Amino acid sequence: MNATDQQTGVKPTIVLVHGAFADASSWNGVIERLQQQGYTVIAAANPLRGLAADTAYTVSLLNQIDGPVLLVGHSYAGAITTNAANSAPNVVGLVYVAAFATDDGENLNDVESGSKDSILGTALVQYHYPAGPDGETSVELAVNPALFRAAFAADLPEETTALMAATQRPTAAAAFSEASGPPAWKKLPSWTVVATGDKAAGADVIRSQAQRAGASIVEVEGSHVIMISQPQAVTDVILTAATAVAETHR
């Protein structure tokens, strides 16, 4: 086996997990670039039904993948990946893209309450969805379309954000109220993309959590959906992480 074969043999599968109010297509620009570099990429279909349920779904996916995995989360999915990697021994590294690197016992409502950059809380509207056999309902949240661009994607054209607002996926309130468990970033190497114009998660919160996690931090000028507006910059960070974990697990 030559050096090229060895390098190819340890390339991790890259699993991308989208955040709240979005779907897997938000990774399209990044997926295209990663595939051009020869990586196997899976963009998970995050159910957005709550941190515990979404983590369990992600773990089930990870446990069906052979070989090492580099796990990438955007926004709320950072909390999912932080938890899921503890139950998936094939995860060898974490990348947070404008994403929460939560600690044990934290929930996103409390984390966000301290942000001076985030305006998302004032942009959310409530809906209800069926949650039981006897007519029980639970709360889910969506972004007010009139405020979507300002809160979520201010660096994208208005025509694009109008489509994103119309096709957004509401997220169960449990995603923000359920407590996170022991964080995988305490045992795995991590990288964080801080979007300096992030008005949803809040650039200040993401930066602070990345520093706490000891992540390698790259700051990129752009909105919360930095993987859409700056896909090459985000891809570059993922490739750096993928190369690093491949070297470690050669």
C-alpha positions as CSV (number, residue, x, y, z in Angstrom):
1,M,0.0,0.0,0.0
2,N,1.5,3.4,-1.0
3,A,1.2,6.6,0.9
4,T,-1.8,7.8,-1.2
5,D,-3.7,4.5,-0.4
6,Q,-2.9,5.0,3.3
7,Q,-4.2,8.5,3.3
8,T,-7.4,7.4,1.4
9,G,-7.9,4.6,3.8
10,V,-8.2,6.8,6.8
11,K,-10.4,9.6,5.3
12,P,-13.3,9.9,7.7
13,T,-16.9,9.9,6.5
14,I,-18.1,13.5,7.1
15,V,-21.6,13.7,8.6
16,L,-23.2,17.1,8.5
17,V,-26.2,17.8,10.8
18,H,-28.3,20.9,10.1
19,G,-29.8,23.1,12.7
20,A,-33.2,24.5,13.6
21,F,-35.5,26.1,11.0
22,A,-33.5,24.4,8.2
23,D,-33.0,21.2,6.4
24,A,-30.1,19.2,4.9
25,S,-30.0,21.2,1.7
26,S,-28.4,24.0,3.7
27,W,-25.2,22.1,3.3
28,N,-25.3,21.8,-0.5
29,G,-22.5,24.2,-1.2
30,V,-20.2,22.5,1.3
31,I,-21.2,19.0,0.2
32,E,-20.3,19.7,-3.4
33,R,-16.8,20.9,-2.4
34,L,-16.2,18.0,0.0
35,Q,-17.2,15.5,-2.6
36,Q,-14.8,17.1,-5.1
37,Q,-12.0,16.3,-2.6
38,G,-13.0,12.7,-2.5
39,Y,-14.9,12.5,0.8
40,T,-17.9,10.5,1.6
41,V,-20.5,12.9,2.9
42,I,-23.8,12.3,4.6
43,A,-26.2,15.2,5.4
44,A,-28.4,13.9,8.2
45,A,-32.1,14.6,8.2
46,N,-32.4,16.1,11.7
47,P,-36.0,15.5,13.0
48,L,-36.0,18.8,15.1
49,R,-38.2,17.2,17.7
50,G,-36.1,17.9,20.8
51,L,-32.5,17.4,21.9
52,A,-33.0,13.9,23.3
53,A,-34.9,12.6,20.3
54,D,-32.6,14.3,17.8
55,T,-29.5,13.0,19.5
56,A,-30.9,9.5,19.5
57,Y,-31.7,9.7,15.8
58,T,-28.2,11.0,15.1
59,V,-26.6,8.2,17.2
60,S,-28.5,5.6,15.2
61,L,-27.1,7.0,12.0
62,L,-23.6,7.2,13.2
63,N,-23.7,3.6,14.5
64,Q,-24.6,2.4,11.0
65,I,-21.5,4.0,9.4
66,D,-18.3,1.9,9.0
67,G,-15.1,3.6,9.9
68,P,-14.2,7.0,11.4
69,V,-16.6,9.9,11.3
70,L,-16.0,13.6,11.4
71,L,-19.2,15.0,12.9
72,V,-20.2,18.5,11.9
73,G,-23.1,20.5,13.3
74,H,-24.7,23.8,12.5
75,S,-26.4,26.0,15.1
76,Y,-28.7,23.9,17.4
77,A,-27.1,20.8,15.9
78,G,-23.9,21.6,17.8
79,A,-25.7,20.5,21.0
80,I,-26.8,17.3,19.2
81,T,-23.3,16.4,18.0
82,T,-21.9,17.3,21.4
83,N,-24.2,14.6,22.9
84,A,-24.3,12.1,20.1
85,A,-20.5,11.6,19.8
86,N,-20.5,10.1,23.3
87,S,-22.6,7.2,22.1
88,A,-20.8,6.7,18.8
89,P,-17.2,5.5,19.2
90,N,-16.4,6.0,15.6
91,V,-16.6,9.8,15.9
92,V,-13.0,11.1,15.9
93,G,-13.6,14.8,15.7
94,L,-16.2,17.6,16.0
95,V,-16.7,20.7,13.9
96,Y,-19.0,23.4,15.1
97,V,-20.3,25.8,12.4
98,A,-21.9,28.8,14.1
99,A,-22.9,26.0,16.5
100,F,-23.4,25.5,20.2
101,A,-20.7,23.6,22.1
102,T,-22.9,23.0,25.2
103,D,-21.7,21.7,28.5
104,D,-23.3,19.3,30.9
105,G,-26.7,20.6,32.2
106,E,-26.9,23.6,29.9
107,N,-30.0,24.3,27.8
108,L,-30.1,26.6,24.8
109,N,-32.7,28.9,26.3
110,D,-30.4,29.8,29.2
111,V,-27.3,29.9,26.9
112,E,-29.0,32.4,24.6
113,S,-30.3,34.6,27.3
114,G,-26.8,35.9,27.9
115,S,-26.1,36.9,24.3
116,K,-25.8,40.5,23.3
117,D,-25.5,39.6,19.6
118,S,-28.6,37.4,19.1
119,I,-31.9,38.8,18.1
120,L,-33.5,35.4,17.4
121,G,-35.6,35.4,20.6
122,T,-37.7,38.3,19.4
123,A,-38.1,36.9,15.9
124,L,-39.7,33.6,16.9
125,V,-43.4,32.7,16.7
126,Q,-45.1,29.7,18.3
127,Y,-47.2,26.9,16.8
128,H,-48.6,23.7,18.2
129,Y,-48.3,20.2,16.9
130,P,-50.0,16.9,18.0
131,A,-47.9,15.2,20.6
132,G,-50.1,12.4,22.0
133,P,-53.0,10.0,21.2
134,D,-55.6,12.0,23.1
135,G,-55.2,15.4,21.5
136,E,-52.2,16.5,23.5
137,T,-50.1,19.2,21.8
138,S,-46.6,20.6,22.2
139,V,-45.1,23.9,21.2
140,E,-42.9,24.3,18.2
141,L,-41.1,27.4,17.1
142,A,-40.5,29.1,13.7
143,V,-38.9,32.3,12.6
144,N,-41.3,35.1,11.7
145,P,-40.8,35.4,7.9
146,A,-40.7,39.2,8.1
147,L,-37.7,39.0,10.4
148,F,-36.1,35.9,8.9
149,R,-33.4,37.7,6.9
150,A,-32.3,40.1,9.7
151,A,-32.1,37.3,12.3
152,F,-30.8,34.5,10.2
153,A,-29.3,35.3,6.9
154,A,-28.7,39.0,6.4
155,D,-25.8,38.4,4.0
156,L,-27.9,36.6,1.4
157,P,-30.1,38.1,-1.3
158,E,-33.7,39.0,-0.2
159,E,-35.1,36.6,-2.9
160,T,-33.1,33.8,-1.4
161,T,-34.1,34.5,2.2
162,A,-37.7,34.8,1.2
163,L,-37.5,31.2,-0.1
164,M,-35.7,30.1,3.1
165,A,-38.3,31.6,5.3
166,A,-41.2,30.0,3.3
167,T,-39.5,26.5,3.4
168,Q,-38.2,26.6,7.0
169,R,-38.9,23.7,9.3
170,P,-40.4,24.5,12.6
171,T,-38.5,23.1,15.6
172,A,-40.0,21.7,18.8
173,A,-39.5,23.9,21.8
174,A,-37.9,21.0,23.6
175,A,-34.8,21.5,21.4
176,F,-34.1,24.6,23.4
177,S,-35.4,23.6,26.9
178,E,-33.9,20.1,27.3
179,A,-30.6,19.9,29.1
180,S,-27.4,18.8,27.4
181,G,-25.4,15.9,28.7
182,P,-21.6,15.4,29.2
183,P,-19.9,17.1,26.3
184,A,-17.9,15.1,23.8
185,W,-15.6,18.0,23.2
186,K,-13.9,17.2,26.4
187,K,-12.4,14.0,24.8
188,L,-12.4,14.8,21.1
189,P,-10.6,17.5,19.1
190,S,-12.8,20.2,17.9
191,W,-12.9,23.1,15.4
192,T,-15.4,26.1,15.4
193,V,-16.4,28.5,12.7
194,V,-17.5,31.7,14.3
195,A,-19.7,33.8,11.9
196,T,-18.9,37.3,13.0
197,G,-22.3,38.6,11.9
198,D,-24.3,35.8,13.6
199,K,-27.5,37.4,14.9
200,A,-29.3,34.0,15.6
201,A,-27.1,31.9,17.8
202,G,-25.0,35.0,18.6
203,A,-21.4,35.4,17.6
204,D,-20.5,36.2,21.3
205,V,-22.0,32.9,22.6
206,I,-20.5,30.8,19.9
207,R,-17.0,32.3,20.4
208,S,-17.2,31.9,24.2
209,Q,-18.3,28.3,24.0
210,A,-15.6,27.5,21.4
211,Q,-12.9,29.0,23.7
212,R,-14.3,27.0,26.6
213,A,-14.1,23.8,24.6
214,G,-10.5,24.5,23.5
215,A,-11.6,24.4,19.9
216,S,-9.5,25.6,17.0
217,I,-11.4,28.8,16.0
218,V,-11.7,30.4,12.6
219,E,-13.7,33.6,12.4
220,V,-15.5,34.3,9.1
221,E,-17.4,37.4,8.1
222,G,-21.0,36.4,7.5
223,S,-24.4,35.6,8.9
224,H,-25.6,32.6,10.9
225,V,-26.0,30.5,7.8
226,I,-22.3,30.9,7.0
227,M,-22.2,27.5,5.3
228,I,-24.6,29.0,2.6
229,S,-23.1,32.4,2.3
230,Q,-19.4,31.3,2.6
231,P,-19.3,27.6,1.7
232,Q,-15.6,27.6,0.7
233,A,-14.5,29.1,4.0
234,V,-16.6,26.5,5.9
235,T,-15.3,23.7,3.7
236,D,-11.7,24.7,4.3
237,V,-12.2,24.3,8.1
238,I,-13.8,20.9,7.7
239,L,-11.0,19.8,5.4
240,T,-8.4,21.0,8.0
241,A,-10.2,19.0,10.6
242,A,-10.6,15.9,8.4
243,T,-6.8,16.0,7.6
244,A,-6.0,16.3,11.3
245,V,-8.1,13.4,12.4
246,A,-6.9,11.3,9.5
247,E,-3.3,11.9,10.6
248,T,-4.1,11.0,14.2
249,H,-5.8,7.7,13.1
250,R,-3.4,6.6,10.4
